[in-house]
Each structure stands twice: as C-alpha cells, then as structure tokens.
Amino acid sequence: MLVVRAHYVLKTSGAAFRSFSGETLYDMGYNDMILTCFIDASHASNQKDRRSQTGILIRVNKATLHWYSKRQNTVETSTVGAEFCAMKIAVEMAVELRYKMRMFGVPIDGAANVNCDNEAEYKNKSIPESVLKKKHHSIAYHRCREAVAAKVIPVAKQGTEKSLANLFTKVLTSARRSFLLERFTY
C-alpha cells in the first residue's frame, strides 16, 4: 500500500486515516495477521569486549516486517543471561507492533509466536519455577513471563539449524547462509 497524500487539517483526520487504512488492509486480505518472532543471542561473541550479539527477526504471516541486530549493553556471564536480554527486547517489539497494527485497525490473529533455539530459555519462559539472582535478568525474565501469562506470546523452541535469527548473530558458511536466506525471503 502506498500513501499518496495525507491531509491533517481537521481534528478527525487522524481517525479517518486510521479507519481508511484499516479497511484497505482488511480488503487486501490482511485480516488474519500472524506475528512470528525469531530470536537468537550469541554469547560473548565480540572478541574485544565479550559482549553478546542479539538477533531478532519479526514476520507478519510470511513477510519480514522488522529485523534487529545489535550488541548487548551488558557483558553476560552465561548464555541464558544473553538469551534473557534478547527475549525481553523481542517481547517489547512484539507488543509494540501489535499495538501499531491495532491502531491501524488491523486485527491480529492470536498471540505473537516466539521461536528461540535455547532449551533453558524456552523452559524458563514456559515453566515459572526458576529463580534468578541478577536484577536485570530477573526484570527480563518477569517481563517475558508476564507476556506469556497474558497470552501475548507463546514461546517455542526451534532448532538452531532452522533459526532465521542466526543470520544476525553468527558467522555462517555460505551453504548455511543460502539455506537460511531461502527461508528468509519466502
């Protein structure tokens, strides 16, 4: 959809644009929107300062809508800690995207599916009995658990070999990169 012109002269112009864009997206077949997030963190991958890299890919249906690759702000002492930080960022992005889509009048079908490749992260988000000692891990954990409990996201484990977020966190062979790029574009 290409917006040619938007006029914001009247007080009701924003509401009219929202209504028009929502109807247009709905008419184009975007009524069953399914959000899927792929998350990965490479623990201490930066050789200079040992910070982890976060990679997030967000798709709406099968179209890539947003990708994120950034070095984490803190030095993590474990893979689980790096994955907690990455998951928190992904949850906040998914909640933000769901809100934006609702503001455009586009209904989202169910929760945003979140796929991660770390067994401990998957279990910690699905089973709430774990105990965390570091404050920033605890905050990330509770933010993600709150989203799971509110049914904003379910967390699923996906094998490392199929994770699209690996494109943003790992050095890949050309064959592996080609395999993931095929999945990334279709």
Secondary structure, DSSP 8 states (H G I E B T S, - for coil): ---------STTHHHHHHHHHHHHHHHTT-SSB-EEEEEEEETT--TTT---EEEEEEEETTEEEEEEEEE-SS--SSHHHHHHHHHHHHHHHHHHHHHHHHHTT--B-S--EEEES-HHHHHHHHSTT----SHHHHHHHHHHHHHHHTTS--EEE--GGG-TTHHHHS---HHHHHHHHHHHH-
